[in-house]
């Protein structure tokens, strides 16, 4: 994407990075919750925070960004 996204990726928490990685792999909210032993509601909250921090609109954009920045995640 752009340099602005590079900086924003550094603002993600370790848990948010885990979730981004799972989104990149195609996991849905229930699968993410099961793998991380958290509730679906918590997953949704994390995704909302990720979208806000990265100034993105949806999980597809998150996956595209993550695939373009593999070395940073």
N, CA, C and O atoms as CSV, one atom per row, in Angstrom:
chain,resi,resn,atom,element,x,y,z
A,1,UNK,N,N,0.837,-1.174,0.000
A,1,UNK,CA,C,0.000,0.000,0.000
A,1,UNK,C,C,0.891,1.249,0.000
A,1,UNK,O,O,1.376,1.647,-1.059
A,2,UNK,N,N,1.116,1.876,1.162
A,2,UNK,CA,C,1.980,3.049,1.160
A,2,UNK,C,C,2.744,3.167,2.470
A,2,UNK,O,O,2.567,2.375,3.395
A,3,UNK,N,N,3.598,4.179,2.515
A,3,UNK,CA,C,4.457,4.365,3.688
A,3,UNK,C,C,3.639,4.615,4.955
A,3,UNK,O,O,4.031,4.204,6.047
A,4,UNK,N,N,2.510,5.286,4.802
A,4,UNK,CA,C,1.637,5.549,5.941
A,4,UNK,C,C,1.175,4.238,6.580
A,4,UNK,O,O,1.116,4.126,7.805
A,5,UNK,N,N,0.851,3.256,5.751
A,5,UNK,CA,C,0.442,1.954,6.281
A,5,UNK,C,C,1.604,1.259,6.983
A,5,UNK,O,O,1.389,0.547,7.964
A,6,UNK,N,N,2.832,1.450,6.499
A,6,UNK,CA,C,3.999,0.863,7.163
A,6,UNK,C,C,4.062,1.319,8.614
A,6,UNK,O,O,4.275,0.508,9.515
A,7,UNK,N,N,3.878,2.611,8.839
A,7,UNK,CA,C,3.924,3.155,10.192
A,7,UNK,C,C,2.741,2.655,11.017
A,7,UNK,O,O,2.895,2.319,12.192
A,8,UNK,N,N,1.574,2.607,10.405
A,8,UNK,CA,C,0.381,2.177,11.130
A,8,UNK,C,C,0.474,0.716,11.561
A,8,UNK,O,O,-0.037,0.352,12.620
A,9,UNK,N,N,1.115,-0.119,10.759
A,9,UNK,CA,C,1.282,-1.527,11.134
A,9,UNK,C,C,2.045,-1.659,12.444
A,9,UNK,O,O,1.813,-2.596,13.207
A,10,UNK,N,N,2.941,-0.739,12.705
A,10,UNK,CA,C,3.731,-0.776,13.937
A,10,UNK,C,C,2.884,-0.461,15.167
A,10,UNK,O,O,3.290,-0.746,16.294
A,11,UNK,N,N,1.709,0.127,14.950
A,11,UNK,CA,C,0.817,0.474,16.059
A,11,UNK,C,C,-0.075,-0.686,16.498
A,11,UNK,O,O,-0.763,-0.591,17.515
A,12,UNK,N,N,-0.063,-1.772,15.740
A,12,UNK,CA,C,-0.898,-2.920,16.104
A,12,UNK,C,C,-0.310,-3.651,17.307
A,12,UNK,O,O,0.907,-3.761,17.452
A,13,UNK,N,N,-1.192,-4.144,18.161
A,13,UNK,CA,C,-0.757,-4.939,19.307
A,13,UNK,C,C,-0.372,-6.339,18.824
A,13,UNK,O,O,-0.736,-6.732,17.715
A,14,UNK,N,N,0.356,-7.089,19.641
A,14,UNK,CA,C,0.676,-8.472,19.255
A,14,UNK,C,C,-0.576,-9.304,18.951
A,14,UNK,O,O,-0.562,-10.109,18.021
A,15,UNK,N,N,-1.641,-9.125,19.710
A,15,UNK,CA,C,-2.879,-9.872,19.472
A,15,UNK,C,C,-3.508,-9.454,18.142
A,15,UNK,O,O,-4.000,-10.298,17.392
A,16,UNK,N,N,-3.491,-8.168,17.855
A,16,UNK,CA,C,-4.034,-7.692,16.581
A,16,UNK,C,C,-3.237,-8.254,15.408
A,16,UNK,O,O,-3.810,-8.582,14.370
A,17,UNK,N,N,-1.932,-8.366,15.565
A,17,UNK,CA,C,-1.095,-8.949,14.513
A,17,UNK,C,C,-1.457,-10.416,14.305
A,17,UNK,O,O,-1.509,-10.890,13.170
A,18,UNK,N,N,-1.709,-11.135,15.398
A,18,UNK,CA,C,-2.149,-12.534,15.276
A,18,UNK,C,C,-3.444,-12.622,14.470
A,18,UNK,O,O,-3.595,-13.485,13.605
A,19,UNK,N,N,-4.363,-11.723,14.765
A,19,UNK,CA,C,-5.653,-11.732,14.079
A,19,UNK,C,C,-5.489,-11.364,12.611
A,19,UNK,O,O,-6.124,-11.972,11.749
A,20,UNK,N,N,-4.650,-10.382,12.316
A,20,UNK,CA,C,-4.372,-10.024,10.919
A,20,UNK,C,C,-3.821,-11.234,10.173
A,20,UNK,O,O,-4.219,-11.502,9.039
A,21,UNK,N,N,-2.917,-11.956,10.800
A,21,UNK,CA,C,-2.327,-13.133,10.163
A,21,UNK,C,C,-3.394,-14.193,9.874
A,21,UNK,O,O,-3.367,-14.831,8.822
A,22,UNK,N,N,-4.321,-14.377,10.797
A,22,UNK,CA,C,-5.398,-15.346,10.589
A,22,UNK,C,C,-6.374,-14.873,9.508
A,22,UNK,O,O,-6.859,-15.679,8.713
A,23,UNK,N,N,-6.657,-13.585,9.479
A,23,UNK,CA,C,-7.497,-13.028,8.413
A,23,UNK,C,C,-6.827,-13.256,7.065
A,23,UNK,O,O,-7.471,-13.650,6.093
A,24,UNK,N,N,-5.532,-13.003,7.024
A,24,UNK,CA,C,-4.764,-13.200,5.791
A,24,UNK,C,C,-4.881,-14.642,5.312
A,24,UNK,O,O,-4.901,-14.900,4.109
A,25,UNK,N,N,-4.959,-15.569,6.241
A,25,UNK,CA,C,-5.088,-16.981,5.906
A,25,UNK,C,C,-6.508,-17.413,5.562
A,25,UNK,O,O,-6.744,-18.572,5.221
A,26,UNK,N,N,-7.453,-16.482,5.651
A,26,UNK,CA,C,-8.827,-16.781,5.263
A,26,UNK,C,C,-9.750,-17.214,6.384
A,26,UNK,O,O,-10.875,-17.641,6.123
A,27,UNK,N,N,-9.297,-17.114,7.631
A,27,UNK,CA,C,-10.126,-17.541,8.764
A,27,UNK,C,C,-11.293,-16.580,8.988
A,27,UNK,O,O,-11.152,-15.364,8.856
A,28,UNK,N,N,-12.442,-17.149,9.328
A,28,UNK,CA,C,-13.582,-16.306,9.688
A,28,UNK,C,C,-13.530,-16.012,11.191
A,28,UNK,O,O,-12.653,-16.512,11.895
A,29,UNK,N,N,-14.469,-15.202,11.675
A,29,UNK,CA,C,-14.436,-14.786,13.079
A,29,UNK,C,C,-14.505,-15.969,14.044
A,29,UNK,O,O,-13.796,-15.993,15.050
A,30,UNK,N,N,-15.353,-16.942,13.742
A,30,UNK,CA,C,-15.475,-18.107,14.630
A,30,UNK,C,C,-14.175,-18.900,14.663
A,30,UNK,O,O,-13.741,-19.334,15.730
A,31,UNK,N,N,-13.556,-19.092,13.514
A,31,UNK,CA,C,-12.289,-19.828,13.453
A,31,UNK,C,C,-11.187,-19.091,14.213
A,31,UNK,O,O,-10.377,-19.713,14.901
A,32,UNK,N,N,-11.160,-17.769,14.085
A,32,UNK,CA,C,-10.176,-16.975,14.824
A,32,UNK,C,C,-10.416,-17.134,16.322
A,32,UNK,O,O,-9.478,-17.362,17.086
A,33,UNK,N,N,-11.672,-17.014,16.738
A,33,UNK,CA,C,-12.016,-17.157,18.158
A,33,UNK,C,C,-11.591,-18.519,18.690
A,33,UNK,O,O,-11.021,-18.615,19.777
A,34,UNK,N,N,-11.866,-19.560,17.933
A,34,UNK,CA,C,-11.506,-20.913,18.363
A,34,UNK,C,C,-9.995,-21.084,18.482
A,34,UNK,O,O,-9.511,-21.685,19.441
A,35,UNK,N,N,-9.257,-20.565,17.523
A,35,UNK,CA,C,-7.796,-20.726,17.538
A,35,UNK,C,C,-7.132,-19.933,18.656
A,35,UNK,O,O,-6.122,-20.364,19.214
A,36,UNK,N,N,-7.702,-18.771,18.984
A,36,UNK,CA,C,-7.084,-17.910,19.998
A,36,UNK,C,C,-7.743,-18.038,21.374
A,36,UNK,O,O,-7.346,-17.360,22.322
A,37,UNK,N,N,-8.760,-18.916,21.479
A,37,UNK,CA,C,-9.463,-19.129,22.753
A,37,UNK,C,C,-10.049,-17.835,23.309
A,37,UNK,O,O,-9.917,-17.528,24.494
A,38,UNK,N,N,-10.703,-17.084,22.416
A,38,UNK,CA,C,-11.395,-15.858,22.803
A,38,UNK,C,C,-12.796,-15.909,22.200
A,38,UNK,O,O,-13.084,-16.766,21.366
A,39,UNK,N,N,-13.661,-14.996,22.619
A,39,UNK,CA,C,-15.025,-14.983,22.089
A,39,UNK,C,C,-15.064,-14.325,20.710
A,39,UNK,O,O,-14.171,-13.567,20.334
A,40,UNK,N,N,-16.120,-14.639,19.977
A,40,UNK,CA,C,-16.320,-14.017,18.665
A,40,UNK,C,C,-16.465,-12.508,18.836
A,40,UNK,O,O,-15.974,-11.737,18.012
A,41,UNK,N,N,-17.132,-12.089,19.896
A,41,UNK,CA,C,-17.300,-10.645,20.155
A,41,UNK,C,C,-15.942,-9.978,20.338
A,41,UNK,O,O,-15.735,-8.868,19.849
A,42,UNK,N,N,-15.020,-10.627,21.027
A,42,UNK,CA,C,-13.675,-10.077,21.209
A,42,UNK,C,C,-12.952,-9.998,19.869
A,42,UNK,O,O,-12.242,-9.029,19.603
A,43,UNK,N,N,-13.128,-11.001,19.036
A,43,UNK,CA,C,-12.534,-10.968,17.689
A,43,UNK,C,C,-13.070,-9.763,16.930
A,43,UNK,O,O,-12.304,-9.026,16.309
A,44,UNK,N,N,-14.381,-9.561,16.978
A,44,UNK,CA,C,-14.989,-8.424,16.280
A,44,UNK,C,C,-14.433,-7.101,16.795
A,44,UNK,O,O,-14.177,-6.183,16.016
A,45,UNK,N,N,-14.247,-7.007,18.107
A,45,UNK,CA,C,-13.668,-5.785,18.682
A,45,UNK,C,C,-12.255,-5.557,18.172
A,45,UNK,O,O,-11.895,-4.436,17.813
A,46,UNK,N,N,-11.453,-6.612,18.140
A,46,UNK,CA,C,-10.092,-6.492,17.626
A,46,UNK,C,C,-10.097,-6.064,16.157
A,46,UNK,O,O,-9.309,-5.209,15.753
A,47,UNK,N,N,-10.978,-6.655,15.371
A,47,UNK,CA,C,-11.040,-6.307,13.946
A,47,UNK,C,C,-11.461,-4.852,13.769
A,47,UNK,O,O,-10.924,-4.151,12.911
A,48,UNK,N,N,-12.408,-4.398,14.567
A,48,UNK,CA,C,-12.804,-2.987,14.520
A,48,UNK,C,C,-11.607,-2.091,14.816
A,48,UNK,O,O,-11.398,-1.087,14.135
A,49,UNK,N,N,-10.822,-2.451,15.830
A,49,UNK,CA,C,-9.632,-1.668,16.171
A,49,UNK,C,C,-8.600,-1.705,15.051
A,49,UNK,O,O,-7.986,-0.685,14.739
A,50,UNK,N,N,-8.407,-2.868,14.447
A,50,UNK,CA,C,-7.452,-3.016,13.344
A,50,UNK,C,C,-7.867,-2.128,12.177
A,50,UNK,O,O,-7.043,-1.398,11.625
A,51,UNK,N,N,-9.137,-2.187,11.803
A,51,UNK,CA,C,-9.628,-1.378,10.690
A,51,UNK,C,C,-9.430,0.105,10.971
A,51,UNK,O,O,-9.030,0.865,10.089
A,52,UNK,N,N,-9.709,0.507,12.195
A,52,UNK,CA,C,-9.541,1.909,12.572
A,52,UNK,C,C,-8.074,2.332,12.526
A,52,UNK,O,O,-7.743,3.368,11.949
A,53,UNK,N,N,-7.202,1.540,13.128
A,53,UNK,CA,C,-5.779,1.877,13.168
A,53,UNK,C,C,-5.156,1.943,11.781
A,53,UNK,O,O,-4.289,2.779,11.524
A,54,UNK,N,N,-5.600,1.057,10.881
A,54,UNK,CA,C,-5.014,0.993,9.542
A,54,UNK,C,C,-5.788,1.824,8.524
A,54,UNK,O,O,-5.403,1.904,7.358
A,55,UNK,N,N,-6.878,2.441,8.970
A,55,UNK,CA,C,-7.722,3.261,8.098
A,55,UNK,C,C,-8.201,2.446,6.892
A,55,UNK,O,O,-8.104,2.881,5.744
A,56,UNK,N,N,-8.719,1.255,7.192
A,56,UNK,CA,C,-9.238,0.365,6.162
A,56,UNK,C,C,-10.731,0.160,6.389
A,56,UNK,O,O,-11.253,0.478,7.458
A,57,UNK,N,N,-11.419,-0.376,5.372
A,57,UNK,CA,C,-12.868,-0.520,5.450
A,57,UNK,C,C,-13.346,-1.926,5.746
A,57,UNK,O,O,-14.435,-2.101,6.293
A,58,UNK,N,N,-12.551,-2.941,5.395
A,58,UNK,CA,C,-13.033,-4.311,5.573
A,58,UNK,C,C,-11.868,-5.290,5.676
A,58,UNK,O,O,-10.714,-4.930,5.440
A,59,UNK,N,N,-12.184,-6.518,6.029
A,59,UNK,CA,C,-11.148,-7.535,6.250
A,59,UNK,C,C,-10.437,-7.919,4.964
A,59,UNK,O,O,-9.292,-8.369,5.014
A,60,UNK,N,N,-11.080,-7.754,3.811
A,60,UNK,CA,C,-10.404,-8.019,2.543
A,60,UNK,C,C,-9.234,-7.059,2.365
A,60,UNK,O,O,-8.150,-7.466,1.946
A,61,UNK,N,N,-9.451,-5.793,2.683
A,61,UNK,CA,C,-8.365,-4.814,2.606
A,61,UNK,C,C,-7.258,-5.162,3.598
A,61,UNK,O,O,-6.077,-4.972,3.305
A,62,UNK,N,N,-7.633,-5.667,4.762
A,62,UNK,CA,C,-6.636,-6.097,5.753
A,62,UNK,C,C,-5.776,-7.214,5.169
A,62,UNK,O,O,-4.551,-7.180,5.284
A,63,UNK,N,N,-6.409,-8.197,4.547
A,63,UNK,CA,C,-5.673,-9.324,3.960
A,63,UNK,C,C,-4.748,-8.859,2.849
A,63,UNK,O,O,-3.610,-9.319,2.757
A,64,UNK,N,N,-5.221,-7.954,2.005
A,64,UNK,CA,C,-4.388,-7.431,0.913
A,64,UNK,C,C,-3.185,-6.695,1.481
A,64,UNK,O,O,-2.059,-6.891,1.024
A,65,UNK,N,N,-3.421,-5.853,2.470
A,65,UNK,CA,C,-2.320,-5.117,3.100
A,65,UNK,C,C,-1.329,-6.078,3.747
A,65,UNK,O,O,-0.118,-5.923,3.594
A,66,UNK,N,N,-1.838,-7.060,4.461
A,66,UNK,CA,C,-0.967,-8.023,5.148
A,66,UNK,C,C,-0.130,-8.817,4.156
A,66,UNK,O,O,1.048,-9.070,4.407
A,67,UNK,N,N,-0.713,-9.208,3.048
A,67,UNK,CA,C,0.043,-9.952,2.038
A,67,UNK,C,C,1.144,-9.101,1.424
A,67,UNK,O,O,2.174,-9.626,1.000
A,68,UNK,N,N,0.935,-7.810,1.373
A,68,UNK,CA,C,1.950,-6.912,0.832
A,68,UNK,C,C,3.038,-6.547,1.819
A,68,UNK,O,O,4.048,-5.954,1.442
A,69,UNK,N,N,2.840,-6.899,3.093
A,69,UNK,CA,C,3.790,-6.540,4.155
A,69,UNK,C,C,4.165,-7.766,4.980
A,69,UNK,O,O,4.249,-7.681,6.205
A,70,UNK,N,N,4.387,-8.881,4.340
A,70,UNK,CA,C,4.665,-10.139,5.053
A,70,UNK,C,C,5.809,-10.028,6.046
A,70,UNK,O,O,5.735,-10.588,7.139
A,71,UNK,N,N,6.855,-9.320,5.686
A,71,UNK,CA,C,8.037,-9.259,6.553
A,71,UNK,C,C,7.791,-8.465,7.827
A,71,UNK,O,O,8.524,-8.622,8.802
A,72,UNK,N,N,6.768,-7.613,7.833
A,72,UNK,CA,C,6.495,-6.790,9.006
A,72,UNK,C,C,5.508,-7.442,9.960
A,72,UNK,O,O,5.346,-6.989,11.093
A,73,UNK,N,N,4.853,-8.497,9.513
A,73,UNK,CA,C,3.847,-9.146,10.365
A,73,UNK,C,C,4.346,-10.470,10.881
A,73,UNK,O,O,3.632,-11.155,11.614
